[in-house]
Amino acid sequence: MTRALLVIDVQESFRQGPLWPAISNPGIASDVARLVDGARANGDLVVWVLHSEPGSGTTFDPASGHVRYLGPLEPRAGEPQLTKTSHNAFTTTNLQQLLTQRGITEVVVCGIRTEQCCETTARVASDLGYRVTFVTEATATNPIAHRDAPAGQTVEQLLADPRTLSASAVIERTEYALAGRFATIATIAEVTGARGAAILTRS
């Protein structure tokens, strides 16, 4: 076992948040489940990561009850579960130590949000020397408001603002930034297929 699947922040916090109606991939839990099944079948390590913001009063506050995995996702006994408070999955957890102890040299990244916790984790993993595969198909994100947009916009206002960066544009930019620099971009089928199959880097 030298490869680990990192399942990042696929949690109820997002579904209960105001931007979920604009999420790029509302079926992300099913897509991630396919990766999890493939990883288990290949004997790869599955690492589960949740994001927590204690005392924030948001859906990421453990007190909200929403810091839990989206169904049908469910860790198996023995699969590591980590809780982070930073964007990337390394800084505030013992993820690197865990991977080192298990002899992991390659990580596969999936989860929410594409350009935020997933991309940041991929970049840090690359800097730490891991071979990184980024499965955009099994990530999700939402449109991003312009930096000068008023705070507290509704989803309707966000989408109506011509300055808003669409979710598809966010995803495209993430792939351009990662491919060939920090990660290989791959599909679910490429990752879960035969271990010897080539994974193509796409710009």
ROKE-664498 format. One line per 3 residues: their letters; for each residue x, y, z of N, C-alpha, C. Coordinates in steps of 0.05 Angstrom, whole numbers, plus 5000, padded with zeros to 4 digits. Layout:
# residues N
a> X:Y:Z:X:Y:Z:X:Y:Z ~ ...
# end
This chain:
# residues 203
mtr> 5017:4976:5000:5000:5000:5000:5018:5025:5000 ~ 5018:5039:4978:5034:5064:4976:5016:5088:4968 ~ 4991:5083:4964:4973:5105:4955:4950:5109:4975
all> 4943:5134:4979:4921:5140:4997:4901:5159:4984 ~ 4876:5153:4988:4854:5171:4979:4847:5190:5002 ~ 4849:5215:4997:4842:5235:5017:4814:5246:5011
vid> 4795:5240:5028:4768:5249:5025:4765:5274:5042 ~ 4763:5297:5029:4765:5323:5043:4738:5337:5045 ~ 4729:5340:5070:4706:5358:5076:4680:5352:5061
vqe> 4675:5327:5055:4650:5320:5042:4630:5317:5065 ~ 4620:5340:5075:4605:5340:5100:4580:5356:5098 ~ 4562:5350:5117:4536:5362:5118:4537:5392:5121
sfr> 4559:5403:5132:4562:5432:5136:4556:5447:5110 ~ 4565:5436:5088:4561:5450:5062:4532:5448:5053 ~ 4520:5425:5057:4492:5422:5048:4473:5439:5064
qgp> 4481:5445:5088:4464:5462:5105:4471:5492:5102 ~ 4491:5498:5086:4500:5526:5082:4484:5540:5060 ~ 4486:5566:5059:4470:5582:5040:4477:5578:5011
lwp> 4501:5569:5005:4510:5567:4977:4504:5539:4965 ~ 4494:5521:4980:4490:5494:4969:4472:5494:4944 ~ 4451:5511:4942:4435:5510:4918:4451:5517:4892
ais> 4475:5529:4896:4492:5535:4872:4516:5517:4870 ~ 4516:5495:4885:4540:5477:4885:4543:5465:4857 ~ 4567:5461:4849:4573:5451:4822:4566:5421:4819
npg> 4567:5406:4841:4563:5377:4839:4547:5368:4863 ~ 4521:5371:4862:4505:5362:4885:4506:5333:4891 ~ 4515:5317:4872:4517:5288:4876:4546:5280:4883
ias> 4561:5298:4894:4589:5292:4900:4593:5268:4918 ~ 4575:5263:4937:4578:5241:4955:4579:5214:4940 ~ 4562:5212:4920:4562:5187:4904:4588:5184:4887
dva> 4598:5207:4877:4623:5206:4862:4646:5198:4880 ~ 4647:5210:4903:4668:5203:4922:4666:5173:4931 ~ 4641:5164:4934:4637:5136:4942:4649:5117:4922
rlv> 4648:5124:4896:4660:5108:4875:4690:5106:4879 ~ 4702:5129:4886:4731:5129:4891:4738:5113:4916 ~ 4721:5116:4936:4726:5100:4961:4724:5070:4956
dga> 4704:5062:4941:4701:5034:4934:4725:5024:4918 ~ 4734:5040:4899:4757:5033:4883:4783:5031:4900 ~ 4786:5050:4918:4810:5050:4935:4810:5025:4953
ran> 4788:5019:4964:4786:4995:4981:4792:4970:4966 ~ 4781:4968:4941:4785:4945:4924:4815:4942:4917 ~ 4828:4964:4913:4857:4964:4906:4875:4961:4930
gdl> 4864:4961:4954:4881:4959:4978:4894:4985:4985 ~ 4883:5008:4975:4894:5034:4982:4883:5043:5009 ~ 4897:5061:5022:4888:5073:5047:4868:5094:5041
vvw> 4846:5095:5056:4826:5117:5054:4828:5133:5079 ~ 4833:5159:5076:4835:5178:5098:4812:5198:5097 ~ 4798:5200:5119:4774:5217:5120:4780:5243:5135
vlh> 4773:5266:5123:4780:5292:5135:4754:5308:5137 ~ 4749:5320:5160:4727:5339:5164:4738:5366:5172 ~ 4724:5387:5165:4732:5414:5172:4715:5423:5196
sep> 4728:5435:5216:4714:5444:5240:4722:5472:5247 ~ 4703:5488:5255:4708:5516:5265:4694:5519:5292 ~ 4706:5509:5313:4693:5510:5339:4687:5539:5348
gsg> 4664:5543:5359:4656:5569:5369:4648:5589:5349 ~ 4647:5581:5323:4641:5600:5302:4611:5606:5299 ~ 4595:5588:5309:4566:5591:5305:4556:5585:5277
ttf> 4574:5574:5260:4566:5568:5233:4560:5538:5230 ~ 4554:5529:5206:4549:5501:5201:4575:5484:5204 ~ 4598:5498:5207:4623:5483:5212:4630:5482:5242
dpa> 4613:5494:5258:4617:5491:5287:4606:5464:5296 ~ 4623:5448:5309:4614:5422:5318:4587:5422:5333 ~ 4582:5445:5347:4557:5447:5362:4532:5447:5343
sgh> 4536:5452:5318:4514:5453:5299:4504:5425:5292 ~ 4521:5405:5296:4514:5377:5290:4518:5371:5260 ~ 4529:5390:5245:4532:5385:5216:4560:5377:5208
vry> 4578:5376:5227:4606:5367:5220:4606:5337:5219 ~ 4594:5326:5198:4592:5297:5194:4591:5291:5165 ~ 4597:5267:5157:4599:5260:5129:4571:5260:5115
lgp> 4572:5268:5090:4547:5265:5074:4542:5236:5068 ~ 4517:5227:5071:4510:5200:5063:4512:5197:5033 ~ 4519:5173:5024:4522:5148:5038:4550:5143:5048
lep> 4567:5163:5050:4595:5159:5058:4597:5151:5087 ~ 4613:5131:5091:4617:5121:5119:4644:5107:5121 ~ 4661:5117:5138:4687:5104:5142:4684:5076:5153
rag> 4703:5059:5145:4704:5032:5157:4723:5032:5181 ~ 4720:5012:5197:4738:5009:5220:4767:5008:5210 ~ 4784:5023:5223:4812:5024:5215:4820:5045:5195
epq> 4800:5058:5183:4807:5080:5164:4810:5106:5180 ~ 4832:5119:5178:4837:5143:5194:4817:5165:5190 ~ 4809:5178:5211:4791:5201:5210:4804:5225:5224
ltk> 4807:5247:5209:4820:5271:5219:4801:5294:5218 ~ 4805:5313:5237:4790:5338:5237:4810:5361:5235 ~ 4806:5378:5216:4825:5401:5211:4811:5427:5217
tsh> 4827:5448:5222:4817:5475:5225:4830:5494:5206 ~ 4847:5484:5189:4860:5500:5168:4848:5491:5141 ~ 4855:5507:5120:4845:5499:5094:4857:5473:5085
naf> 4883:5470:5086:4895:5445:5077:4893:5424:5099 ~ 4896:5399:5091:4891:5377:5109:4916:5369:5125 ~ 4938:5383:5121:4963:5376:5135:4969:5394:5160
ttt> 4966:5420:5157:4976:5438:5177:4966:5434:5205 ~ 4941:5428:5209:4929:5425:5236:4922:5396:5243 ~ 4933:5377:5228:4929:5349:5234:4955:5334:5234
nlq> 4955:5308:5240:4979:5292:5239:4979:5275:5213 ~ 4967:5287:5191:4965:5272:5166:4992:5263:5155 ~ 5011:5282:5155:5037:5275:5144:5050:5252:5160
qll> 5048:5253:5186:5059:5231:5202:5046:5205:5196 ~ 5019:5206:5194:5004:5182:5188:5012:5170:5161 ~ 5015:5187:5141:5022:5177:5114:5050:5165:5114
tqr> 5068:5179:5129:5096:5169:5130:5098:5142:5144 ~ 5083:5139:5165:5082:5113:5180:5071:5091:5163 ~ 5053:5097:5145:5041:5077:5127:5057:5073:5101
git> 5078:5088:5097:5094:5085:5073:5081:5096:5048 ~ 5063:5115:5051:5048:5127:5029:5066:5146:5013 ~ 5066:5143:4987:5082:5161:4970:5064:5176:4950
evv> 5039:5168:4947:5021:5181:4928:4994:5186:4942 ~ 4983:5210:4937:4956:5216:4948:4937:5223:4925 ~ 4912:5215:4929:4891:5222:4910:4872:5240:4925
vcg> 4866:5263:4913:4851:5284:4927:4823:5287:4915 ~ 4803:5288:4933:4776:5293:4925:4762:5308:4947 ~ 4739:5319:4942:4723:5332:4963:4712:5359:4957
irt> 4708:5375:4978:4696:5402:4976:4715:5421:4991 ~ 4721:5445:4981:4714:5456:4955:4738:5453:4937 ~ 4733:5451:4911:4753:5446:4891:4777:5463:4894
eqc> 4773:5490:4895:4795:5509:4894:4805:5517:4922 ~ 4792:5507:4942:4799:5516:4969:4813:5494:4984 ~ 4799:5478:4999:4812:5458:5015:4825:5436:4998
cet> 4812:5429:4976:4823:5408:4959:4849:5417:4945 ~ 4847:5440:4931:4871:5450:4917:4894:5456:4937 ~ 4887:5468:4960:4908:5475:4979:4922:5450:4989
tar> 4906:5429:4995:4918:5404:5003:4936:5392:4982 ~ 4927:5393:4957:4943:5383:4935:4970:5397:4932 ~ 4969:5424:4935:4994:5439:4933:5013:5432:4956
vas> 5003:5431:4980:5020:5424:5003:5031:5396:5000 ~ 5014:5377:4992:5023:5350:4988:5046:5348:4968 ~ 5043:5363:4946:5064:5364:4926:5090:5375:4938
dlg> 5088:5396:4953:5112:5408:4965:5125:5389:4985 ~ 5109:5372:4997:5120:5353:5016:5132:5328:5003 ~ 5130:5327:4976:5142:5305:4961:5124:5283:4952
yrv> 5098:5285:4957:5080:5264:4949:5073:5267:4919 ~ 5069:5245:4906:5057:5246:4879:5027:5251:4883 ~ 5016:5270:4869:4989:5279:4875:4971:5275:4850
tfv> 4949:5261:4854:4928:5259:4833:4903:5274:4843 ~ 4893:5292:4826:4871:5309:4833:4847:5301:4816 ~ 4826:5290:4830:4803:5280:4815:4781:5302:4815
tea> 4783:5320:4796:4764:5343:4795:4735:5333:4794 ~ 4731:5312:4780:4704:5300:4777:4691:5294:4804 ~ 4707:5288:4823:4697:5281:4850:4703:5304:4870
tat> 4701:5329:4859:4702:5352:4877:4677:5369:4871 ~ 4673:5389:4887:4651:5407:4883:4658:5435:4894 ~ 4647:5455:4882:4651:5482:4891:4626:5499:4884
npi> 4628:5524:4890:4606:5542:4884:4616:5568:4871 ~ 4599:5584:4859:4608:5609:4848:4621:5626:4870 ~ 4641:5643:4862:4655:5660:4881:4648:5689:4876
ahr> 4640:5703:4896:4633:5731:4894:4658:5748:4888 ~ 4654:5770:4874:4676:5789:4870:4685:5800:4897 ~ 4710:5807:4899:4720:5817:4924:4706:5843:4933
dap> 4695:5858:4915:4681:5883:4922:4651:5880:4924 ~ 4641:5855:4922:4613:5850:4924:4604:5854:4953 ~ 4580:5863:4958:4571:5867:4986:4569:5841:5000
agq> 4574:5842:5026:4573:5818:5043:4543:5809:5046 ~ 4540:5783:5051:4513:5773:5056:4495:5771:5032 ~ 4506:5768:5008:4490:5765:4984:4474:5739:4985
tve> 4450:5739:4974:4435:5715:4971:4447:5700:4947 ~ 4439:5675:4943:4448:5660:4920:4439:5674:4895 ~ 4415:5684:4895:4404:5697:4871:4420:5722:4864
qll> 4428:5737:4884:4444:5761:4880:4472:5754:4870 ~ 4483:5733:4882:4509:5724:4874:4510:5716:4844 ~ 4490:5701:4836:4489:5692:4808:4482:5714:4789
adp> 4468:5734:4798:4460:5756:4781:4483:5777:4777 ~ 4502:5776:4795:4524:5795:4793:4543:5787:4771 ~ 4547:5804:4750:4564:5797:4728:4594:5793:4735
rtl> 4601:5803:4759:4629:5800:4768:4634:5773:4781 ~ 4613:5758:4787:4616:5732:4801:4631:5713:4783 ~ 4650:5698:4795:4664:5677:4780:4648:5652:4782
sas> 4639:5641:4760:4622:5617:4760:4637:5593:4770 ~ 4622:5573:4779:4635:5549:4790:4651:5535:4768 ~ 4641:5535:4743:4656:5522:4722:4683:5537:4716
avi> 4682:5563:4719:4707:5578:4715:4727:5573:4738 ~ 4716:5570:4762:4733:5564:4785:4747:5537:4781 ~ 4732:5517:4772:4742:5490:4767:4764:5491:4745
ert> 4758:5505:4724:4777:5507:4701:4803:5519:4710 ~ 4802:5541:4726:4826:5554:4736:4842:5536:4754 ~ 4828:5521:4771:4841:5502:4789:4857:5481:4773
eya> 4845:5470:4753:4859:5450:4737:4883:5462:4723 ~ 4880:5486:4712:4902:5499:4699:4925:5504:4718 ~ 4919:5512:4742:4940:5518:4762:4954:5493:4772
lag> 4940:5471:4775:4951:5447:4786:4966:5430:4766 ~ 4954:5426:4742:4964:5407:4723:4993:5413:4714 ~ 5010:5393:4716:5037:5397:4708:5055:5411:4728
rfa> 5043:5422:4749:5058:5436:4769:5057:5422:4796 ~ 5032:5417:4805:5028:5405:4831:5014:5378:4830 ~ 5000:5372:4809:4984:5348:4808:4979:5338:4780
tia> 4971:5313:4779:4960:5302:4754:4929:5303:4757 ~ 4916:5312:4736:4887:5313:4736:4876:5287:4725 ~ 4858:5274:4739:4848:5248:4730:4818:5245:4735
tia> 4806:5227:4721:4778:5221:4725:4774:5198:4745 ~ 4750:5195:4754:4744:5173:4772:4751:5146:4759 ~ 4744:5143:4734:4749:5118:4720:4779:5112:4718
evt> 4795:5133:4713:4824:5129:4711:4836:5120:4737 ~ 4826:5131:4759:4837:5125:4785:4828:5097:4795 ~ 4804:5090:4789:4793:5065:4799:4798:5041:4780
gar> 4809:5047:4757:4814:5026:4737:4838:5009:4745 ~ 4848:4995:4725:4872:4977:4729:4895:4994:4739 ~ 4909:4985:4759:4931:5000:4771:4952:5007:4751
gaa> 4955:4991:4730:4975:4996:4710:4967:5016:4689 ~ 4941:5024:4689:4931:5042:4668:4944:5070:4671 ~ 4949:5082:4648:4961:5109:4649:4941:5129:4657
ilt> 4949:5149:4672:4932:5172:4679:4943:5196:4664 ~ 4926:5208:4648:4934:5229:4631:4932:5256:4645 ~ 4952:5273:4641:4951:5300:4651:4938:5318:4630
rs> 4917:5332:4638:4903:5350:4620:4906:5378:4630 ~ 4910:5397:4611:4911:5425:4619:4884:5437:4620
# end
